């Protein structure tokens, strides 16, 4: 069974069409990244799946439920990390986890979850004393304490320093090893590339590309070959890098030349992403 | 499985969730020093101060009895109206309300637990006021406990409805406390929350005559100072009910779980 099925999803706020006909499917146990610039419709899409907003049109199934009218066990089975939430500043990390554990039929062991998110040294610390990264871990901990099958992570590392991001990535990877399905939204390319089995790129309320990070980078743009000849930079773009490179090098070998500064570069996800979202970036700037 | 067993199986988790959330609310309330001080302690301090200032008779009883009754009224408005409103705004704007919506905790259970928790705080406060009055100023305990409890319940319900409606009218956490107190403190002053208003100019008393706290204090006066049953005050009950219902309608119509500032 699919964990999430979405087809023809639409949502407008007044005249603003935030989501304009989105289709995608997420398998059980998959980490799916929803990537796009701010305002692309990622959060609206996710909040419809979480049951926070009603859709205007389209079909949505989340764990077999319609989130607009979910059955009683829907909220038992999802875990949500919102973009920002502050919780109760004066309670401790352990108390906060225990409170959330109490909302579920079959929660995980509270101390186990605290260790899983790496807050075991902060168990007795007040929430207001935590750093930004630690608060985010707390958000993740309380999303996991109910032992959900599906976890929504909305921009989980925005505002993190590099070390905190790495740590968060490790935690998100550990979700996959627990067998959870994860829907991750992010505007960081490297994050989507590092963590996701598949990535959907959203732009202006539409999904413009879906695939594995490798698919996206091999199918879209041509491979770049660079070298220097007579002091001038040469750049070739090609769909057949093997043939072009063979011709280039055999010719050079035949002339007894060295191809200075020879580089073969596959387009990175960043190149693809920039190409896909270029127009919008121009509009914004 | 018998029908009874099914009903128990369905009802028990609901009760368990309610008790769990009530304990959560109590923990959250008492752990916050600001809440514990401004909501719980402050009216007690005011009573100690005002009780030492007033002397003489009011409606044929020692005026300190009336000061106590007034502060029960102020305490009720302070806890159920102001305290609840400020807490609701803070929780909405911090995203806790939104976060809780994605858990299996039913919305109704959350709201009822919050209201009962608020009532519990006010109940303890009223008890503390009567004990303090007895110890410091020799005020008597209420003669008709049943009528007093009913009065406090009615007042709490009306002010909680108004507090919730007010919380939904406030857009941001910043300044919510100032905004609420801007309503609360003049109301308490004009309504006799800080002692009898008999010496006030007619204009101020006329303004006081439309405020819900005036009628709640009248009700507490009737029950506590004169030992009347709460039902002997239909005018006060009617006005309180009117304010309460208006608050409830606005609260239900405007209730929001998500932060206003996005």
Contacts between the chains, C-beta under 8 A, distances in Angstrom:
chain1	res1	chain2	res2	distance
A	50	B	102	5.9
A	51	B	101	7.9
A	51	B	102	7.1
A	52	B	98	7.3
A	52	B	101	7.0
A	52	B	102	7.5
A	52	B	258	7.5
A	72	B	104	7.8
A	75	B	102	6.3
A	75	B	103	5.9
A	75	B	104	4.4
A	76	B	104	5.3
A	78	B	102	6.7
A	80	B	99	7.2
A	80	B	102	4.1
A	82	B	95	6.1
A	82	B	98	6.5
A	82	B	99	6.0
A	84	B	95	6.0
A	85	B	94	6.8
A	85	B	95	3.5
A	85	B	96	6.5
A	85	B	98	6.9
A	85	B	99	4.6
A	86	B	94	3.5
A	86	B	95	5.8
A	86	B	96	6.7
A	87	B	94	7.3
A	87	B	96	5.9
A	87	B	99	7.2
A	88	B	28	5.1
A	88	B	31	7.7
A	88	B	96	6.9
A	89	B	32	8.0
A	90	B	28	7.2
A	90	B	31	4.2
A	90	B	32	5.1
A	90	B	33	7.9
A	91	B	27	6.7
A	91	B	28	6.6
A	91	B	31	6.2
A	95	B	27	6.8
A	99	B	20	7.7
A	99	B	24	5.0
A	100	B	103	6.7
A	102	B	17	7.6
A	102	B	20	4.3
A	102	B	24	7.7
A	103	B	17	7.0
A	103	B	20	7.5
A	103	B	103	4.2
A	103	B	104	5.3
A	103	B	105	4.7
A	104	B	103	7.5
A	104	B	104	6.2
A	105	B	13	7.5
A	105	B	104	7.6
A	142	B	99	7.9
A	146	B	103	7.2
A	146	B	104	7.7
